[in-house]
Amino acid sequence: MEPSVRAALPRGASAYCDVGGLLACDRQAEELLRSFWESAQDGAPVPAELRGLAEGAQAGSPGVRRALTMERPGERLRIEVTAVGRGRTHLHLWRERILAALQPAPPAASESTAAEVLHPADNLTQREREVALLVADGLRSREVAERLGIAAQTVKSHLKTIFDKLGVRNRVELARRLGS
């Protein structure tokens, strides 16, 4: 298992989408968006996936966030979109590295691969993996809850299950176990 590497790019940023479907973003937001959409830049049309999300936010109740998570090997981009005025949409962007231990194991090609050592997070649910990643990155339960849109008590419940499944007793042991 390779050690986790902290993101060289910024971890969080904000951008806006106007009525005409054009992006308004600073350099940080542009770098985050470009890691998934090469054409994303200030003044360019909003990528199709984000356009649908922005239109949904505009059609919904004010202040309600809509979310999209994009993943590829080694990283995840979480985008939350909020309508902030007629036709203007705020995009909250978070980039996270995905620890090798939290990525799903590839399907077994033969019986010999089944005997290989399993990753420590193979038996976690997707939500437990998300919570474990954020906690291992140093976030508090309340911060994890806000990021995932769940109650802090739910985060604590997930942590208890994660600790039991991975055989750890606290957050420090969890971070060590996952290699952060």
C-alpha distance (Angstrom), angle and dihedral (degrees) to the residues before:
residue distance angle dihedral
M1 . . .
E2 3.79 . .
P3 3.81 119.2 .
S4 3.76 118.0 -103.1
V5 3.76 116.9 -96.8
R6 3.78 120.5 -148.2
A7 3.78 115.8 -124.6
A8 3.79 114.0 -92.3
L9 3.78 89.0 -157.6
P10 3.79 120.7 71.4
R11 3.80 114.7 -77.6
G12 3.79 98.0 -141.1
A13 3.78 138.9 18.8
S14 3.79 143.5 150.8
A15 3.78 133.8 -124.9
Y16 3.80 136.6 173.5
C17 3.76 135.1 -136.5
D18 3.80 118.9 -152.4
V19 3.81 132.2 -151.9
G20 3.80 91.6 -88.0
G21 3.82 91.7 56.2
L22 3.80 95.2 -108.9
L23 3.80 125.0 141.0
A24 3.78 121.9 -119.8
C25 3.78 108.1 -168.4
D26 3.77 143.5 144.2
R27 3.80 124.9 -124.2
Q28 3.83 94.1 -87.7
A29 3.80 93.6 53.1
E30 3.79 90.6 43.9
E31 3.83 91.2 53.8
L32 3.80 91.8 49.1
L33 3.80 93.2 48.6
R34 3.81 93.0 44.3
S35 3.79 90.3 57.5
F36 3.84 85.7 71.4
W37 3.83 104.3 19.9
E38 3.81 115.8 37.2
S39 3.82 93.7 -161.4
A40 3.82 94.7 53.9
Q41 3.80 111.8 117.2
D42 3.77 140.8 130.2
G43 3.82 109.2 -65.0
A44 3.83 94.6 13.1
P45 3.81 124.0 119.5
V46 3.80 114.4 -86.1
P47 3.85 112.4 -102.0
A48 3.81 112.3 -100.1
E49 3.83 94.7 -110.4
L50 3.79 91.1 54.0
R51 3.81 93.7 42.4
G52 3.80 90.6 60.7
L53 3.79 90.6 47.4
A54 3.82 91.8 49.4
E55 3.80 92.2 48.3
G56 3.80 89.8 50.3
A57 3.81 90.5 51.8
Q58 3.80 91.0 50.3
A59 3.81 91.6 50.0
G60 3.82 93.7 48.3
S61 3.78 134.1 70.6
P62 3.83 115.6 -60.4
G63 3.80 114.9 -94.5
V64 3.81 95.5 18.7
R65 3.80 112.5 129.7
R66 3.75 123.5 -139.3
A67 3.80 117.9 -161.2
L68 3.77 139.0 -152.4
T69 3.79 126.0 -175.9
M70 3.78 119.6 -160.4
E71 3.80 119.1 -167.4
R72 3.75 137.4 -174.5
P73 3.80 130.9 160.7
G74 3.77 109.4 -52.6
E75 3.79 100.2 1.3
R76 3.78 146.2 58.4
L77 3.80 130.9 -160.5
R78 3.81 116.9 -158.0
I79 3.78 116.6 -164.3
E80 3.79 123.2 -171.1
V81 3.78 117.2 -171.4
T82 3.82 126.3 -158.5
A83 3.79 128.2 -179.4
V84 3.82 106.4 -126.5
G85 3.79 100.3 174.4
R86 3.76 143.2 -17.1
G87 3.76 103.6 -39.3
R88 3.82 94.6 -16.8
T89 3.79 117.2 113.7
H90 3.82 128.8 -172.3
L91 3.81 117.3 -143.3
H92 3.82 116.8 -156.8
L93 3.82 109.4 -160.2
W94 3.83 129.3 -163.3
R95 3.78 125.0 177.4
E96 3.78 119.5 -161.9
R97 3.75 132.8 -178.9
I98 3.78 112.3 -129.4
L99 3.78 112.7 -135.3
A100 3.77 114.6 -126.2
A101 3.81 87.5 -123.9
L102 3.81 90.9 59.4
Q103 3.78 97.9 49.5
P104 3.79 115.5 96.9
A105 3.77 113.5 -98.7
P106 3.82 115.1 -111.4
P107 3.81 114.6 -104.1
A108 3.80 114.7 -87.7
A109 3.80 111.5 -96.2
S110 3.79 94.0 -165.5
E111 3.77 142.2 -4.6
S112 3.81 91.2 -91.3
T113 3.81 91.8 63.4
A114 3.80 90.9 55.1
A115 3.79 88.8 65.3
E116 3.81 92.2 57.7
V117 3.79 118.9 107.3
L118 3.81 111.6 -84.5
H119 3.79 122.5 -127.8
P120 3.82 112.5 -104.5
A121 3.81 93.0 -114.2
D122 3.81 100.5 45.7
N123 3.79 93.8 110.6
L124 3.83 96.5 48.5
T125 3.78 122.4 105.9
Q126 3.81 118.7 -119.6
R127 3.83 91.6 -101.2
E128 3.82 91.2 47.8
R129 3.81 88.6 52.1
E130 3.81 90.3 51.7
V131 3.81 91.7 49.4
A132 3.82 92.4 45.0
L133 3.81 92.0 50.5
L134 3.80 93.5 50.2
V135 3.82 93.8 44.3
A136 3.81 91.5 47.2
D137 3.80 86.6 52.3
G138 3.83 88.9 59.3
L139 3.80 103.2 -101.0
R140 3.81 119.9 146.2
S141 3.80 121.3 -123.1
R142 3.80 91.5 -102.7
E143 3.82 91.4 51.3
V144 3.80 92.0 47.8
A145 3.81 89.5 49.2
E146 3.80 92.2 51.6
R147 3.80 92.2 47.0
L148 3.82 93.4 49.6
G149 3.80 97.4 36.2
I150 3.82 95.2 -119.7
A151 3.81 135.1 114.7
A152 3.81 120.1 -84.3
Q153 3.81 88.8 -123.4
T154 3.82 89.0 57.1
V155 3.81 89.1 53.7
K156 3.81 89.4 52.1
S157 3.79 90.1 49.7
H158 3.81 90.7 50.7
L159 3.81 89.4 48.7
K160 3.80 92.0 54.5
T161 3.81 89.8 52.3
I162 3.82 91.7 45.2
F163 3.81 91.6 50.1
D164 3.82 90.8 49.7
K165 3.82 94.1 47.3
L166 3.80 94.6 46.6
G167 3.80 96.7 38.0
V168 3.79 95.8 -122.6
R169 3.80 128.8 133.6
N170 3.80 104.5 -151.8
R171 3.81 147.2 5.1
V172 3.80 94.0 -85.8
E173 3.80 91.7 55.1
L174 3.81 89.3 46.2
A175 3.81 91.4 53.4
R176 3.81 90.9 47.8
R177 3.79 92.2 46.9
L178 3.77 91.7 51.7
G179 3.78 92.0 46.0
S180 3.79 100.4 -117.2
